[in-house]
Amino acid sequence: MNVEDKLLDTGPGLVKKEDPSAIHILLALLAVYLIWGSTYLGIKFALSSFPPLLLGGIRFLIAGSVLYIWLRFQGHSKPTREQWLSCALVGALLLLIGNGGVGFAEQNVASSLVALVIAATPLWAAIFLSLMGRKPGKLEWIGLTIGFLGVALLNLDGQLRSEPISAAIVIASSICWSFGSVISQRLSIPSGLMASACEMLTGGALMLLIGLILGEKISLPITFEASVAIIYLTMIGSLVGFTAYSFLLENVRPSLATSYAYVNPIVAVILGAFIGNEHISPMIIVSMPLIILGIAIVVMTKSPSMEKEA
């Protein structure tokens, strides 16, 4: 057993299918942990000029096109019709409803509430897996519960500034993102980065289409902060972040792939403190160790049902 094999072996349940590079998994986790934590602030800035669905449609179509063209140039084959349809379903769940719902909610709902609801993503994923016959082990449930408790404490001092409809939409977004993440492993989708490209292309096209049907319009003139935000969201949040997430979905358990939801609120709070001059309360300091502990348990625990499939 070489060094890489040892790294993969020291994390029970880390690898789901073929053994990818351990460093690739760690880098992908870091990407979704840090990058997606910063997108809350990016979306907030971008919404000053771009409505939620047009914002998502533009960023994902551009990112998906860049990635797709690059992959085709590298010699990757075209996806089949069945693969395109599967990617459209996943893109609708993850991007149209998942990401679009978050953007809509951030127009009316406090960011703390959005972070709290989205943090339930691993729990929803575990529930869907349970319904599909792949029940998480007891330790994994404990890790998910501890992580959710930490995120709940993180948001206790947040002020609720939402309407019930907005809150319901962000809850639906979390559920659909979780379901899309789980179901993607049971559908016929392209392998590797081509899956990311196709999902961003189809999901982005759906967001743009629905946004235009609903009468969304870009507010002109576009502000400087909105311009910088949409560039960041497109190139970093979408192209890098979503690609890393798709890699994780293909190579690790959904509960680990969606564990970013525990870290993103921490990143959002830190950015809010340094950029938005927000106060870090004692409750935030207490909740962070719980969140980290929950992630550690999830990463180091392997579900019995998953062991049978490995």
N, C-alpha and C positions, 0 to 999 in steps of 0.2 A: 504494500500500500504506500503510494507516494504521498508527498505533503498535501497536495490538493485533495486526494481521497480522504486523508485524515481530517482536513478541514470540513469536508462535506459530512463525514461520519460523526463528527463531534456535535452536530446539531440535529438530533433525531427529528425526523419529519420535515427537515428543511427542503429536501429535494423530492419532487413529486414524480417526475418521469425519468428521462435520461439525466445523467449527472452533468449539469452545466458547471462552468467555472465558479468556484466559491466567491472569487473576487467580483465576478459579474453580478451575482446575486446581491452581494453587499452593496455594490455601487448602485444597482437598480433600486434597492430599498432606500438608500440615502437620497436618491433622486426624488422618489415619490414622497419621502418624509419631508424633505426641505423645500423642494420646488413647489409642491402642491400646498404646503403651508403658507407660502408667500403669495399664492394666487388669490387668496381671499382679499388681500390688500389690492392686488392688481385688478381684480374684477371691480372692486369698489371705485377705483380711479377711472377705469374704462367706462363704467356706467354713466359717467358724467356726459358722455357724448353718444355712446352706443347702447341701444336697447339689448336686453339679455340674449334673445335668440339670434339676432343679427350679429351680435358680438361673437357668440359661439360659432355660428355658421361661417363667418369670415375667417376666424383663427384656425378652425379645424380643416376647412377646405384648403387653405393655403398650406398648412403644415402637412396635411395628407397628400396634397399634390406634389410637394417637394420630395417627400419620402417615397411616394410611388414612382415618380420619374427616376429618382436615384436608383431604386431597386431594379427597375426595368433596365436601366443603363448597365447595371451590374450583372444582368443576365437572368434575373428571376423570371419565371414563367408567369403568364397572366392567370389570375384566379378564374376558376370555373363559375358558371352561372349559379350553381348551388352555393359556392363559397361566397359570392357577392351577396346573395340573399341572406345567408347566415350573418355576414358582417353588417348588413343593413339592420337586422334585428338587434344585434348587440349594440350597434351604433345608436339606434333609437333609444334603447334602455339606458346606456351609459351616458350618452351625450345629449340627445334631444330632451329626455325627461330628467336624467341625473344632473348633468351640468347646467342645462337650461333652467331647471327648477331652482337650483342654487342661485343662479344669476337673477332670476325673478324675485326670489325671496330677499336677496340682499338689497333690493330697492326699498323694502318696507320692514324687514326683520333685522333685529340686532345681530351683529356678526357672532356674538357669543351664543345666541340661540341656534344659529345656522351651524356653528362648529359642534355644538352639543348633539344636534340631531344627526349630522353626518358621522359623528363619532360612533353611532350605533351600527354603522355599516358592517363591521365584523360579526356582530350579534345576529343581524338579519341573514348574513351569509351562512352562519352556523345553523340557523333555523332551516334555511332552504336545503342545506346539505343533509340535515336530519330528516327532512321530508323525503329526500331522494334516497334514503337508506344509508347514508354515510355519517353516522352520528359521531360528534366530537367526544373525546374521552373526558373523564371527570376533571382532570387537571386543566385541560384546554378550556372547559367551561369556567373553571375558577379564574383562569387568566383573563378570559373575556369579561367576566363580571368585575374583576378588580380594575381592569382598564377602563371599563365604562363608568365605574364608581369614581375613578380619578377624574375623568372628563366631566362628570356631573358636578363634582366639587369645584372643578375649574370654572364652571359657568354659573355657580350659585349666586355670585355677586353681579352677574350681568343683568342689565335692565332689558326687559322685554318691550320692544317697540314695534310689535307686529300686529297685523290683522290675522284672524283665524284662518282665512283662506291661504295667506302666505305661509303660515305655519304648516298647514295641511300639505301644501305643495312641496315644501322642503322635506317633509316626512316621506311623501311618495317618491321623491327623488332618491332618498337614501335606500328605500326598499327596492326601487327599480335598478339602481346601480349595483346593489348586492346580487339581485337575481340575474342581471346581465353578466356579472362577473362569474357566477357559478355556472350558468347555462352555456357560457362560451366554451367551456371545456367539454361539452357534450354535442357541440355542433361541428359541422364540417367547415372549418375556416382555414385560410392559408397559414402556413407555418412561419414562425419568426416575425420579422418586422413587417412583412407584407400584410399580416393581420391588422397591425396598427394602422398602416396606410389605408387599407380598405375600410376599416371602421371609422376612421376620421373623415374619409371622403364621403361615405354614405351618411354618417351621423351629421356631419357638417352640412351636407346638402339638404337633409331633412330639416335641420334647424333654420337654415336660410329660407327654405320654402314656407315653412309654417310661420316664421317671423313676418314674411312678406304678406301672407294670407291674413295674418292678424293685424296688418297695417302698421307694423313697427317702422320707425323712421330714425335715421341718424340725425342727431342734433348738430347743426352747423352754426358757426365754424367749430371744427373739432378742436378741443382744448389740447394743450401741449401734454398735460399729464395723461389724458386719454390716449394720445398717440403713442407715447412711450409705453403705456400699460398694455395696449393691444399688441405691440411688437414683442414685448416680453412674454405675454400670454401665448402668443402664436409660436415663437421660436423656442422658448424655454418650457413654458407650462404645457403646451400641446406636443410639440415635436419631440422634446426630450422626456418630459414627464409621462405623457400617455404611452410613449413607446416603451419606457421602462416598466410601466404598469402592465402592459400587454406581455412583456417578457416574463414578469413575475407570474401572471396568470397561467402561462404555459409551463412554468417550471417549478412552482411551489404551490402549497395548499392555499385555497382561497382565504382562509382565516389569517394566514401570514401576509398574503398579498394585500388584503384590506386593512392590515394593522397600521397603515399610514394614518388612519383616522384618529389614532390615539396621539400621534406626534404632531399632526398638522395644527391642532389648536395651540400647542405650546409655541410653535414657530410663529403663529399668527399673533399670539400675545406678546412675544418678544419684539416682533416687528412693530406692533402697535405701541409698545413702550418707547422704542428708540426713534421711530418715525412719527408716530402720532401722539407722543408725549402722554401715553396712557399709564395709569398707576398700576403697579404689580402688587396685588393684595396678598395678605398672608394665606388666604385660601388657595391662591395659585401656587404658592410655594409648597403647601401641604400636598396638593394634588399631583404635582409633577412626579414624585417618587412612585406613587401608585400607578400612574400611567406607564412609566418605564418598567415597573415590576410586571404589570399585566402583559406587556409586549414580550418580556423575557420568558414568561411562562408559556405563552402561545408559541414562540419560536422553538422552545426546547421540548415541547410536548408533541407526541405523535398519536393521532387518533387511531384506535384499534382497527377501524374499518379501512383507514388509509393504508395501514400496514399490509392488509390483505391485497390491496390493489397495487402496491409498489413493486 
